[in-house]
Every structure is written in structure tokens, then in C-alpha cells.
């Protein structure tokens, strides 16, 4: 007899979470066109289970994107609460944001045919993440750890542009992002 009720829902949620985590890892290294079999194998599930949760590749990519946005949004307040320094919380959040940007590699190309869908997703991204970044910046500025009046959107845009990089094998976006964040420190008088 099949399991019904909460146990079945909990199992289905665990499977879905496993697929989302595996897909995020695979997308970060291989891109959004990675073989579904590779994602299912990484999740420890069958391809059929993956397709039960995400009938199309677009469904999976969008779910991973939204899941990553939510994780990044939730991380900001948690980091402010758990780390001793707002600037340290900001740096850790930026690291997570950069990992998120790596995960969405290829998303724009995949959604190019659906301009309205892409714009809605971008608006969702901004609506969820800009306020979190702004809160981190405000807390760090209030603590005197960074310059005041740093705009969240501008910082996120700068980080995103640095992550794009190019095809130069010597290009290290992490080093440039560190330089960018170091430039937020207050000026010595």
C-alpha cells in the first residue's frame, strides 16, 4: 500500500530539494543545458523522479533560480544575526551571491525567446535581493565598517559585471570582487 499523507509529502519534498541542490551544482559547472541524467545521478534519484517534479528543463531551471534567490535573500538577515560584524556578514553574503550568479550561467540565453518571462524573473531577483543587500550595507555603514551611501543596486551590478569576466584564463573575478569590497572601507582621515 502506498504511503499517504505527511510522510509522502516529506519524502517528495526531500526529493525535490535534492534535485534543486544537484541541479544548482551541475548548472554552476556545466551550464543549464547539462544532461538531466547527470542531475538525477547527482541527486541520487531516477530521471523519472526528476521529471515528476520538473516536467521540462525550463521548469527545473526556473525552480533552481527561484530557490537560489530565496536562499540568498534568507542568508542576509541570518548572517547579520550570526556574525559579529556587519561587514563580515556583507562579505559572506557577497560570496553567496557570487555562487548564485555562477549557478544561473546560461539562464538568459535559455529564456531569450520569452522576453516577458525573463523580465519578470529579473524583477523578482531585484525585488528580493536589492533590499537584503541594502540592509547589509546600512548595517555595515552604521557600524562604521564601510563608507555610507553605498547603493545596493550599484554594488550588485558591479559584482555581476565582474563575474561575467571574459575568456581570459588569468581572469579572477574573486580577486576583483575583494578589491571592490575593500574599496567600501571608510577613508582614513
HELIX and SHEET records of a PDB file:
HELIX    1   1 UNK A    6  UNK A   30  1                                  25    
HELIX    2   2 UNK A   36  UNK A   43  1                                   8    
HELIX    3   3 UNK A   47  UNK A   53  1                                   7    
HELIX    4   4 UNK A   57  UNK A   82  1                                  26    
HELIX    5   5 UNK A   86  UNK A  103  1                                  18    
HELIX    6   6 UNK A  107  UNK A  111  1                                   5    
HELIX    7   7 UNK A  115  UNK A  142  1                                  28    
HELIX    8   8 UNK A  152  UNK A  164  1                                  13    
HELIX    9   9 UNK A  173  UNK A  182  1                                  10    
END                                                                             
